[in-house]
Amino acid sequence: SAHVAPAPAAPTGAQGAGAAQGVVPFNAPPAPFVEVAIGIAASVCDLAHTHSPTLCSSCGFHEPESSRCGTCRRWLCFGCACLSLQTLPAGEFACPECVGVDVYDEELGKALAVVRRRVRSGKTSIGEMDMFSQLVYDLQAACAWHLFDANIGTLIDVVQAQIEDKQVPIVAPFHSVHYPMTRQMVADIARLHADQRYQEILDKAGADEDYTIWDPKLLAFPEGRPQRLRIGYVSADFVNHPTADLMQSALLLHDQSRFEIFLYSISRDDTSMYRQVLKREISNFKALPNKASDKKCAEMIRDDGVHILINLNSHTAGERNGIFAHRPAPVQVVYLAYPGTHGASYLDYNVVDRTVSPEDQREHYSEKLVYMPHCYQTNSFKDLYGEVLDKSLLPTRQEHGLPAEGIVFCTFNRLGRITPGIFQAWIEILKQVPNSVIWLYKHPNTAVLRLLDTARTAGIDASRFCFAGPVMPKIEHLKRLTLADVYLDTLVYNGHTTGSDVLWAGVPMVTIQGDTFPSRVGASLARAVGMPEMIAFDMKQYVEKAVNLALDPESLREMREKLQGLRLTAPLFDTKRWIHAFEDALGSMWQDHQMRQLDPDFQLEDIFPEDPGEMHEVGVCDNDDKKGKKWKEEKGDALTQPAKNMRKTTFP
């Protein structure tokens, strides 16, 4: 949502297509072999290969693989420029802004056509195949839609052949959930990647008789262990990241009389508020050394006697899935970050809800499912961002460069999640709603250029688009969201944390319920906040809902007031209610594990935790200029008393 540090302003340079007449981004076809491309890169292309990553002027990230434009002299990372060693120009590089995005894409398309033919011929190395796969993802992230469409078919054909041959697909699981792939293909990609990791560990165990992979049915604990159930969470995202933002309240609201919480961080300390609070409030906060092997980390967790270990990364950046493959805990769960099955035999449960994972899609999961009563997603909004509820603290449209009059639609998802179909729907909405604008996230700039070019072609002026960069801290982002009138969700991959952000800001959404986990999260959020009327089921209905709201001020006002009231009563923002239901599920997991130990033929089953009912008394977050935001348990012991309707579980 708003967790990316703001990038310094890019140096000014030539602007527009006419600024670099006679300069094209690709002066020769791409070299057929990576070795030749490396030589070209080193000698001709002004490519940065430094130990200190270079700041990309398009996305604002520091990246080691970048090219410098020969005209404006700004650096672009390979991702924003959609480059690889296969598509580097054999001459001076010119960026899309200088040469013009149409000319740039035309030349890039020629280079990609050569690469695509080589990939289809089967004469490429694994390294080249991996680069092609990354290129396709970069094309989508930069909204280079016609180039993406020309190459995604090739990528899908290659992946299908790899699946049939039981090879590890070149597509990363997290990339696959953004593509027009079948649910089964996405599940197969995850499974084969998970199997590869597990096989590597099995091979090590076979070569070393002292190498241990624990059997969950045989795991025993030392005498004198605590009577409370020990729950471990492993994540690379106990930092300034959406996972920590969503999870903080739930982690701190665990019933400490029944559960002992362990947090295992597998990333560096970024000194963020999230990290500081979790380290201070969770006594068993432990940083697993990055240099330590997965086996060593698994042994550390095993020595702590953790009963249930929860993987908060799965197939996302920074994962250490090899830790889980060693089976350090008798029960292992995957949750939150990756929207789909992990595909591994060493993970027992996956936490979902009936909207994101309807029971008729059960076959696409390798894990047993925990169906949360309302929404699978927890959050910390009521505890951390109560300022949003105070109108006196909110900004004005003028402060954020928005028009004082007219409807402001917004979408703060990554621009790479915008697909041609959904963008065409937005164009239609803008045409039907006079004086309206759409407010988007400016990341990366190369995607902005293509979106504006597409809009102009469709007859919509660039003035109908407003772009905003990241702001910190997140509360400032949530405050500015209150200035929007309607949030328009993306389709293939909905807003997940972003969707919760806008609902907490009191902004009605229009979302389409798709047929995959990531495309159904918006619908899950809408139902959990008590407003299923925000859900559309096809593109026509999506456009109609958005237009009708925008053209009917009274209906829009009523919907906004309804949402703002439900923030304080609906299940979506009732974190205590969510954690009590989740603890009920944890108790059921442990009971089933005990049965598995007693009966070798016992099979785990899906879990449907009980809903304890409304429990909106939670801790609050207070502002303190000297100490920053500090968690306060103002309700005292009320935080740890079990709900009346919860099943009590005894842990022997």
N, C-alpha and C positions, 0 to 999 in steps of 0.2 A: 504494500500500500504506500507507505511513506517512510520506508526504512533505509533508503539509499542516501548516503551522505551527499549534500549538494555539491555539484561540480563547479569548479571555477569557470567563469565565462570564457568561451573560446576566443582566441585572438581574431580581430576583424580581418576579413580577406575579401577576395573577389566574390561577388554575389551574382547568381543567376546564370542562365545558360550562355549568355553572350560574353561572359567575362573571360573565357578561355578559348577564343576562336582558334581553330586549327589544332587544338590539343584534344586528344581522345584518350580514354582511360586504358585502352588495350591496343597497342600498335602492332601486335603480331599474335598469331594463334598461340595458345598455351603450350608449353613444352610437354612432350608426351611422357616424359619420365620425371619422377620426383627429383632424381639426382641432378638432372639438368636444371630444373626449376630452382633448386637450392643455389646453384651457381649463378643463375640470373638474379636471384634475390640478393645475393651477397654483393654482386658487382654493379648492378644497374639500378635497382628499384628503390634505393633509399630506404631499405627495410630496417626496422629497429630490431636488433637482437641483443638486448642488454639485460643485465641482471636487475636493473631498476626499470620496472614497467613504465611505459609511456602513457600519458593521459590522452585518452581518445576525446576529440572535440565533439563527437556525435553523442556518445552515451555517457561520458563523464567518468568512466572507469579507467583505471590504470591497467593496461594490457601489454604483455611482452611482445605480441606479434602485431605490428602496426605498419602502415605505409604513410608516407608524407606526400601530400599533394604538391606537385611541382608548380602550381599557380599560387594558391593561397598559403602554402607552407604549413598547413595544419595537419595534425596526425589523425588518422582514422584506424581503429583496430580492425583486424580481419573480419570480425563478426559484423560490424556496421557497414564495412565496405563489401561484404559478401565475397571475400577473397580467400584463397588458399594457395598453397604452393603449386596447385594445378592450374590456377587461373590468374596468376600474377602477370601483369603486362611485361612485354619484352622491351619496354621503353619507359619514358617518364609517366608516372601515375598522375591522373587528374581525378579529383573527387566528384561525386554526383552534383554537388552544389555549384561547382565551377563549370563543369562541362555541360550540365543539364541532365536531369534524371532520365529523360527519354533516351538521349544519346548514350549515357552510361549503361543503361539497362540493355540497349541494343548490342553494344559491344560485349558486355558481360554474358549475354545470351549466346553469342557466337562461341565464346570460350567454353561455356557450359555444354554446348552441343558436342564439342569435341570430347569433353570429359564423359558425357553421358554415353557416347558411342563406345568409348573404351570400357566403361563399366559394364555395359550390356554384352560386350565381346568376351568378358570373363578373363581378360588379359591384364588385369590390374592387380597390384599388390594389396595386402590387407591395409597397409597404411593409406594408400590412395582411396580405397573403399571407405575407410573411416573419415577421410577428409571430405569425400563426396556427401556422406551422410550429414556431417556437420554443416556443410554448405547449404544443404536443403533446409535445415533448421534456421540458419542465418537468413536465408531468403524470406522465410515466413516472418522472422522477428523484425525484418526491415520492411515488411509489407510489399516486397517485390512479388506480387501475386502471380503475374503471368509467367514469370520465371519459375516460381514455386510449382505452379500447375504443370509446367513442362517437365519438371524433374521428379515430382513426388511419385508419379506412376512408375518410373524406373526404380526408385527406391523401394516401393512396395513390392514390385516383382522380385527384386533381389532378396528382400527379407522373406517373402513367401517361400522362395527356393531354399533359403537357409533353414527355415523352420522345418520344411519337409525333410531336409538332410540332417536335422538335429544339430545344426551348427549354431553358434552364438550369433544372433543378428547384429548387424552393424549399427542398428538404431538403438540408442539408449532408451531405456524404459520411460524416463520422464519426457523425452521428446515424443515418444509414440502417442502419449495421451493427448497431444496437441494436433495429431494428424487425422485425416479421414480414413482411419483403419477400422476394421471390424473389432468388436469386443474380444473375440477369440484371438485375433492376431495380437492385440495389445497384451492379453494375458499370456500368450505363448512367448512373447518377447521378454516379459518379466520373468517367467519361469526359467527360460534358457539362460538368462543372465544370472539368476539365483543359483541354478544348477552348476554353472561354471565355477562360481565362488566356492560352493560346497565341495565340488570335485577336487579343486585345488587343495582343500584342507584334508580330504580323504586320502589324497595321494601322499601328503606329508605324513599323515598318520600311518600309512602303509609302509613308508620308508623308515619310520622311527618308532620303535616299540614303546618309547616313553611318551609319545605324543598322544594327548588325551582329548577325545570328544566324548562328553558325558551323555549317558542314556537317561532321558527324563524319567523313565519308569523306575530307574534304579538309584536316582539321586537321593542321598541321605544327608542329614544335617548333624553337626556336632551337638553333643549334649549341652544343655544349658542355654540353647539359643533363645532369643526373645519370644514371648508368646504372641506378640503382634505380627501380623502378616507383613513381610518385608517386600516393598514394591520399588523396583528400580526403573528409572527412566534414562535412556541413552540418547543423546542428541548432540549434533554439531551446532545447534541453534539456540543454546542458552546464552544468546548475545542479542544485539540489536537486530532482531529478525521477527517476522510474523509469528513463528512458532512460539517464541518466548512471550510475545505480546498476547497471544491467545491463551497460552497455558498457565501464565503466572498465577492467576487467582485460583484455578483448580488445584494446582500443586500446593498452594498454601492453605487450602480449605479441607484437605484430607483430615479425616477423623484420627487424630493422633493417639487416641486410646485403643484403636483397632489396627492402625497401619503405621509402619515406620517407613519413611520415604528416603530413597537414595537417588541423587541426581549424578549422572556420569557425563561430564562434558568432554567432547572429543574435538574441541576447537580452542583457539587461543582466547584469552581474556581480553575483551574489547573495552572493559571498564564502563560499559553502558549501565544505565539504571536497572535494566532487566537483570544483568549479571550480578550487580551489587546486591540487589534485593534477594535474589535466590541464594546467593552465597551466605548472606547474613541470616536469612530465615530458615534455611534447610541445613541443619547441622551436618548431615551426611552428603554435602556437596563435594564431589571429587572430580578432579581433572585427570582424565586418563592420558598418559604421555603419548604424544603423536609419534614419537620414535619407537614406542613399544609395539611389539607385534600384537596382532589380534589375539593370539593365544595368551600372551602375558596379560592383556587387558581382561580377557575372559577369566583367567585365574584370579585376578583381583576381585572381580564381581562374584565369582564362586566363593572366594574366601569370606566375603561379606554375608554369605548365606541368604542371598536374595531368592525369594520364592517366585515372584512374577516379574519378568523383565520386559520393558516396553520399548520398542524401537520407534522413535519419533522422526526418523529420517527415511527409512526404506530406500527407494531408488532415487534419492535426491542428493544434492551437492553436499560433500563432506561425510557421506555415510561410512560406517565401519561395520558393514553387514557380516564381515568375517567373524566378528566377536560373537554374534548370535549363532553363526554356523557351528561354533564350538559347544553350544548348548550349556552355558554357565548356569542357567536357571531351569527349574523343572517345567515352568510355564512361560511361554514367550509370546508376545503380542506385538502387532504392528498397528500404528495409529497416526493419523492426521496429515502428514506432509505429502504422501504420495496417494493420489486418488485412484486406487485400484488394488488388485491382488499383488502381493509381493512375489508369490509363486514359489515359495520355498517350503520344504518339508519341516524345517526347523522352527517355523513360526506357527503357533497353534491357532491364534485368533486374530481377526481383523475387526476393528471398530467402525461400524457403519450406522445407517438408519434406513428405514423402509423406503424413503424417497430416493436417496443416492444409489441404493442397492436394493431394488425391489426383489422379492423372493423368486420371481421368474428369471432373474439373472444369476441365481445362486451358482450355477454350473461354472461360471467364469472365475471362481475363487478357489484357491487351494486350501485356504484357512477355514476354520469354523468362524461364523460371523456373530458378532455382538451387536444386536439391533437396539441402539439407544432409543428411548421412548419418543423423542422429538427430533432433535438434530444431532448428528454425530459430532458437530463442531462445538467446542466450548469457547469461552472468551472471557476477557477481563475488563470489558468496557465500563461496567458500572463501578468497579473499584478504582480504575485508573483514570477515567476520562469523564468524571462527573461535571467538569466545567462546561461541557457541551450543552448541558441542560439549562445553564444560566444565560439567558438571552443578552444580559448586559455585558457579557464577556465576548460576544461574537463579533466578527469583523463585518465590514460593509463590502458591497460589490466593488465599489470604487477602489478600495484598498487592494483588490486582486485583479484589477483591470477588466472587470466584467461590465456589460451594459446595465445601466440603472433600470431600464424597462425591458420587458419581453421575457420569454421563457428561456431558462438556461437548462439544457440537458447536459448530463455529464457522464463520463466513463473514465475511471482512473485505473482500469486494468492496463497491463502492458500493451503497447500498441501492436506487438506481435500476435496478440490474441484476437485482433480484429481480422475477420475473414471478409472476402469480397461480398458474400451474401448479406452479412450483417451491416457492412458499410453502405451497401445499396439501400438497405432498409432505412438507415439514418438519413441518407440523401432524400429519400421519399418523405420522411418525417419533416425534415427541414423545409422542403418544398410546400408541405401542407400547413405548416405553422409559421405564419409571417413573423418576421423580426426575431425569430428564435436563433439561438446559437448552441453549439455543442462544445463542451469544455473537456479537453483531453490532457493526458499526461505527455509531456514533451520528452519522450525517450524511446528510441534514439532519434536524432535529427534527420537521419536518412529516411526513416519511416515517415516523419512529418512531411518531407518533400514529396514523397509518393502519394500520401493521402491528399494533400492539397492539389496535386496534379490531377488525381482521379476526380476530385470534387469539381475542379474547373471544367474538366471534360464533360461532366454531368450537368453543368450549368449552375453550380453553386459557387459563389464567390468566397475567396479565402477569409473575408471578414466575418463569415458565419462560424468560423472556428476560433476557439481560444485555447491556448496551450499553457500549461503550468508545470514548473519544475518541482522537484522534491523539496519539502520543507521539514525542518527538525525543530523541536521535538514533535512527536506524532500528534500531540494534542492540537498543535497549530494546523496540521493537515485536516483533522476532524472538524475543527472550527470552520475552516474555509469550505468544507463540504456542505455545511448548512446553507450556503448561498445558492446552491443548485435547487432546481424545482423537481426534476425527474432524473433518476439514474437509469440509463439504458445498458442492460447487461450484454455481454458477448455470448456467443453461442457454443462453439466447440469446447471452450474452456471458460466457464463462468467466472465471475469474480468470487473468490472464496473469502479470504480475509477482507478483500476490497468490498465485497457485498455486505459483510457485517459492518464495515466502517460506515457505509452510507445509511444503513438502517439505524445505527446508533445516532448518526447525525440527524435523523428524522426526515430523511429524503426518500420518498416513495420510489420503488424500483419497478421496472418492467423487465421480466426475464422470460426466456423460453426454456421449457423443460425438454431437454434432449433425451437421448437413449443411452448415455454413458455416465459413469460416476461424475467426471469433471463437468459435464454439461447439465447436471441435475442439482448441483449445489445451490444455485440461486433459488430453485423451487423449494429445496429443503429449508433454506433460511426464511423464505416467505411464509411457509406453513408454520415454522417454529415461532415466528413473530405474530402469528394469528391473522395473516392477511393473504390467503391463497388467491385473492382476486388480482394480485400482482403477477400471476403466472399466465403466460401465453403458451399455446401448444403448437403453433405454427407461425411462420413469418408474417402472414397476413394479419393474424390476430395481434401479433406483437406491434405492428405498425398502427393498427386501429387503437389499441390501448394507449399507446404513447400520444397519438394525435388527439384522441378524445379527452385525455387528461389535460393536455396543453391548451385546448380550445374551450375547456369548461372550467373556469376559475373556481367555481363553487365546489365542484367535485374534487378538484385538486386540493383545495383548502381542507375539505372534509377528510380526504385520505391522509393528508399530512398530519392533521390533528389526531386522527385515529392512531397512526403509527407512533406519534410522539407520546401518546398515552400508554400504548402497549409496551413501550420500552421498559416501563417500570413494573409490568405484570406478566408479560409473555415468557414462555419457557426459554426462548433464544438467549435472553440476557440474565437468566436466573442461574448463575453459576453454581450456587449451593445445591440447587435441585439437580443439576447435571452431575455434580460430583457424587451426590448420594446414590444416584442411579448407577453410576460407574462403579462405585464401591460395592454395590449389590452384585454387579457383574463380576468383579474381582473375587468376591466370596464364592460365587458359583464356579468360577474357573478353578479355584483351589479345591473345592469339594469334588469336582470332576477329576482333578488330578489324583486325589486320594483314592477315588474309585479305580482309576487307571493303574495305580500301584497294587491294589488288592486283586483286581481281576485283569489278567493279561488280554482278555478279549473285549474289554470295555472300550467303547468308541466315544470320543468327544462329540458333543452336539452343539448346535447353535444356541446362543443365550439371548433371552429376552428379559433384560433387567426391569424391575418394578419402578414405576414412576412415583416418587414420594409426594408429588403435588407441589403447589407453589411454596417457595422458600426464599423470598426475595430479601431476607435480611443477610447481608454480606458485609465483609470488611470494607473500609473506605480508604481512599488514598488522599493524602493531605499534602498541600504545597508548603514547603519549607525552603526558603532561599538558601540557607546555609547547608542543609543536609540533602536537598533534592527531594524527590517523591519518596515517601516512606510508608510502608504498609503498616496499618494500625488495626488491631483486632478489638474494635470498640464494643463488640457484642460479647466479649469474654467467652465464658464456657458455652454459650449458646452455639458457638461455631462447631463444637465437637459432639453435640448431642445427636443421636441417630433420629431419623424421621420416624413418626409413629407407625407408618405402614411398611417400613423396611424389614425385610427378612433378616433376622439376627443370625450371624454365622460365628461359630466357635472354631478357632484354629488350634488344633491340638499340637 
